[in-house]
Amino acid sequence: MTTTLSGKRAVVTGGSRGIGFAIARALVRAGAAVMICARNKGDVEAAVDSLRGCGPGPVLGQTCDVSDPEQVQDLIRYCVTRLGRIDILINNAAAVRARKSVEEMTVQEWRTTIGTNLDGVFYGCHFAVPEMKKSGGGFIINISSLAGKHAFAGGSAYNASKFGLTGLSEALMEEVRHDGIRVAYVMPGSVNTGSRSTSGASGGSWKMAPEDVAEVVVNTLRQHPRCLVSRIEMRPSKPRKK
Ligand SMILES: NC(=O)c1ccc[n+]([C@@H]2O[C@H](COP(=O)([O-])OP(=O)(O)OC[C@H]3O[C@@H](n4cnc5c(N)ncnc54)[C@H](OP(=O)(O)O)[C@@H]3O)[C@@H](O)[C@H]2O)c1
C-alpha cells in the first residue's frame, strides 16, 4: 500500500515557477489541496490560475518572502485556517543567483542567500511542525542541491546554505520521526528551469527537467508510512562534457 495524496494539504514555497511550480502541479494532479507562495504577487496569481485547471483540489496562493519569519508564520497560519491543516511542506524557495567570490560578495548578498535558503527553511519547519504534531503527522521535503555536497568557486553562500540544509534536515528528521512526521531532502544536479542556475549555465537539453524533481518528490511522499527515503541525490544521466 502506498500513501494517497488525494485530500492532503500541501504548502510549496517558491511555487510560482521552476521546480516549485512543477512540484505544485504534480501535487494538484495527485489530488492534493495546494498553497503556493513566492514574493512576486503577479507571478503567484498567474501560477494559481494555471494550477487550478490541473486537478480537483483547491489551489491557493500567498505572497511571502521566506526570509522573513513573520511572513512564514502567516503563511502556515493561512494554510491551516483555509485548508484545515498542513500535511506536506515543500521548502523549495531559494536565492540561486549569487555567484561571486568571498572577496567580492557583499554582506547583503551573503545574508540574502543564507536568509532565504537556510533561515527560510528553518522558519517553515519551525512553524509547520507544531501544526503537524496537532494533526497527527506530516511530511517535510527540503529541496537542496548537489551544491550541498560539492563546493565550487564562487558558490560560498549557496554552498554554505545547502550544506547547512543537510544538517538542518537530518537533525529535524531525528527529532520528529516518532511524531509521525517524516523529513527528507532532495539534492538535484542541474535542472533546466529556463533561469540561470548556480552553475552559471542557462538552458541545455542535457539537464534534468523540473518535472523529474517533481516526480521524485511525489514518489517519496507516496511511500508507505513505515518507510522514509530521507536523502535523495539526482543528476543528469548524460551531463555536458567539460
Ligand atoms: N535549477 C537548478 O538547476 C537547481 C539545481 C539544484 C537545486 N535547485 C534548487 O531547487 C529549488 C528551486 O530552484 P529553481 O531553479 O526552480 O528556482 P527559480 O526558477 O529561480 O524559482 C525560484 C522560486 O522561488 C521563489 N523565491 C525566491 N526567493 C524567494 C523568497 N525569498 N521567498 C519566497 N519565494 C522566493 C521565486 O519567486 P519570487 O522571485 O517571486 O519570490 C520562484 O517561485 C531551489 O531550492 C534551488 O536551490 C535548483
The ligand as an SDF file (V2000), in Angstrom:
LIG
                    3D

 48 52  0  0  0  0  0  0  0  0999 V2000
   17.6130   24.9260  -11.2280 N   0  0  0  0  0  0  0  0  0  0  0  0
   18.5930   24.1080  -10.8650 C   0  0  0  0  0  0  0  0  0  0  0  0
   19.4670   23.7200  -11.6570 O   0  0  0  0  0  0  0  0  0  0  0  0
   18.6300   23.5960   -9.4350 C   0  0  0  0  0  0  0  0  0  0  0  0
   19.5490   22.5720   -9.1330 C   0  0  0  0  0  0  0  0  0  0  0  0
   19.6060   22.0610   -7.8470 C   0  0  0  0  0  0  0  0  0  0  0  0
   18.7710   22.5670   -6.8740 C   0  0  0  0  0  0  0  0  0  0  0  0
   17.8940   23.5670   -7.1710 N   0  0  0  0  0  0  0  0  0  0  0  0
   17.0370   24.0640   -6.0940 C   0  0  0  0  0  0  0  0  0  0  0  0
   15.6800   23.9490   -6.4900 O   0  0  0  0  0  0  0  0  0  0  0  0
   14.9130   24.9790   -5.8720 C   0  0  0  0  0  0  0  0  0  0  0  0
   14.1470   25.7480   -6.9390 C   0  0  0  0  0  0  0  0  0  0  0  0
   15.0760   26.2600   -7.8830 O   0  0  0  0  0  0  0  0  0  0  0  0
   14.6100   26.8260   -9.3100 P   0  0  0  0  0  0  0  0  0  0  0  0
   15.7420   26.6420  -10.2260 O   0  0  0  0  0  0  0  0  0  0  0  0
   13.2780   26.2580   -9.6560 O   0  0  0  0  0  0  0  0  0  0  0  0
   14.4930   28.3890   -8.9630 O   0  0  0  0  0  0  0  0  0  0  0  0
   13.7420   29.5720   -9.7570 P   0  0  0  0  0  0  0  0  0  0  0  0
   13.3020   29.1180  -11.1120 O   0  0  0  0  0  0  0  0  0  0  0  0
   14.5960   30.7730   -9.6080 O   0  0  0  0  0  0  0  0  0  0  0  0
   12.4060   29.7680   -8.8660 O   0  0  0  0  0  0  0  0  0  0  0  0
   12.5540   30.1490   -7.5160 C   0  0  0  0  0  0  0  0  0  0  0  0
   11.1830   30.2630   -6.8990 C   0  0  0  0  0  0  0  0  0  0  0  0
   11.3630   30.6760   -5.5250 O   0  0  0  0  0  0  0  0  0  0  0  0
   10.7420   31.9450   -5.3270 C   0  0  0  0  0  0  0  0  0  0  0  0
   11.5490   32.6910   -4.3580 N   0  0  0  0  0  0  0  0  0  0  0  0
   12.8250   33.1470   -4.4900 C   0  0  0  0  0  0  0  0  0  0  0  0
   13.1950   33.7870   -3.3740 N   0  0  0  0  0  0  0  0  0  0  0  0
   12.1390   33.7340   -2.5260 C   0  0  0  0  0  0  0  0  0  0  0  0
   11.8920   34.2240   -1.2170 C   0  0  0  0  0  0  0  0  0  0  0  0
   12.8210   34.9240   -0.5330 N   0  0  0  0  0  0  0  0  0  0  0  0
   10.6920   33.9910   -0.6360 N   0  0  0  0  0  0  0  0  0  0  0  0
    9.7320   33.2870   -1.3030 C   0  0  0  0  0  0  0  0  0  0  0  0
    9.9040   32.8030   -2.5370 N   0  0  0  0  0  0  0  0  0  0  0  0
   11.0900   33.0280   -3.1420 C   0  0  0  0  0  0  0  0  0  0  0  0
   10.6560   32.5910   -6.7250 C   0  0  0  0  0  0  0  0  0  0  0  0
    9.6340   33.5820   -6.8400 O   0  0  0  0  0  0  0  0  0  0  0  0
    9.8910   35.1390   -6.4520 P   0  0  0  0  0  0  0  0  0  0  0  0
   11.1800   35.5430   -7.1230 O   0  0  0  0  0  0  0  0  0  0  0  0
    8.6690   35.8510   -6.9640 O   0  0  0  0  0  0  0  0  0  0  0  0
    9.9650   35.1750   -4.9570 O   0  0  0  0  0  0  0  0  0  0  0  0
   10.3220   31.3420   -7.5480 C   0  0  0  0  0  0  0  0  0  0  0  0
    8.9570   30.9990   -7.3960 O   0  0  0  0  0  0  0  0  0  0  0  0
   15.9080   25.8230   -5.0790 C   0  0  0  0  0  0  0  0  0  0  0  0
   15.9240   25.3830   -3.7460 O   0  0  0  0  0  0  0  0  0  0  0  0
   17.2410   25.5310   -5.7600 C   0  0  0  0  0  0  0  0  0  0  0  0
   18.3200   25.7310   -4.8890 O   0  0  0  0  0  0  0  0  0  0  0  0
   17.8000   24.0930   -8.4350 C   0  0  0  0  0  0  0  0  0  0  0  0
  1  2  1  0
  2  3  2  0
  2  4  1  0
  4  5  1  0
  4 48  2  0
  5  6  2  0
  6  7  1  0
  7  8  2  0
  8  9  1  0
  8 48  1  0
  9 10  1  0
  9 46  1  0
 10 11  1  0
 11 12  1  0
 11 44  1  0
 12 13  1  0
 13 14  1  0
 14 15  2  0
 14 16  1  0
 14 17  1  0
 17 18  1  0
 18 19  2  0
 18 20  1  0
 18 21  1  0
 21 22  1  0
 22 23  1  0
 23 24  1  0
 23 42  1  0
 24 25  1  0
 25 26  1  0
 25 36  1  0
 26 27  1  0
 26 35  1  0
 27 28  2  0
 28 29  1  0
 29 30  1  0
 29 35  2  0
 30 31  1  0
 30 32  2  0
 32 33  1  0
 33 34  2  0
 34 35  1  0
 36 37  1  0
 36 42  1  0
 37 38  1  0
 38 39  2  0
 38 40  1  0
 38 41  1  0
 42 43  1  0
 44 45  1  0
 44 46  1  0
 46 47  1  0
M  CHG  2   8   1  16  -1
M  END
$$$$
